[in-house]
C-alpha cells in the first residue's frame, strides 16, 4: 500500500469533483505524505518513515522513541 502514513494510518479518501454546472465526477483526496529521516538516538541510527504532516506533529509532541515503540507493538518492521 503506497500512500499510507506509517504512524497515523491515513489513506486516500474518495469524493466528488463538482463543476460549476454541478456535474459530479469521482476523485481522490490524497494525504499529505512526506518521506522523512529521523535520527533514533536509542539505537544510534537513522530511521526513514513515510509520514503525514499530522504525524510529524505527533512525533514532535510525544517523541520519536515513543512513536517507534508503538509501531513495533503493532507489528511494523522499522
N, C-alpha and C positions, 0 to 999 in steps of 0.2 A: 504494500500500500504506500504509494508515493507521497501524497500530500496530506500527511497526518503528523500532528505535533507529538513528539515523544513524551512530553511532560503532561500536557493537559488533555491530549487525545482529540483535539479539534480536527474536524474533517470538513471537506467541501459540503455546502448546503445547496439545495436546488430551490429555484423560484422562477418568477416570470420577468422577462423584459417587457415593459409596457410602453408602446409607442404613443405618439401624440394622438393617433386615432383610436387608441385603447385596444390595439391588437396585441395579444399576449403570446409570446414565444418563450420556450423554456431556456433557462440559463443556469450557470453555476456561480455560486459565491465562494471564492477560494479563501482559505485562511491566510493570514499574513505570516508566512513561514520564513525563517532565516536559518541558514546553517552557520552555527557559531561554535568556536573552540573555547573551552574553559580550561583553566589550569586547576587540576584537582590536587590540592596540596597534600592530602592524606596519603595518596599513593604516588605523589611526585611525578605526575604525568599529565599530558593534555588529553581532554575528552572532547570529542566532536559530537554535537547534538543538533538535530533538526527541530527547532522550537518556534512557537509563535511568539509574537511580541508580548502577549499576555503572560506567557511562560517566563520570559526574561524578567518581568517584574516579580514573578513568584520566586525565581532563583535569587534575585536581589534581596527580597524580603526574608525568605527562610534560610538561605544559604545553599550552596551547591552540594555540600555533604548530605544534608537532609533530603534534598530532591533526589540525588542518586541512590540513597538508601531506600526511598520509597519506590523508585523504578526497579531496583533489584528485587524488592519484595514482590512486585507484580510479575517478575519473571523475565524482565527485559535484559538482554545482554549488553553491558556497557564496558 
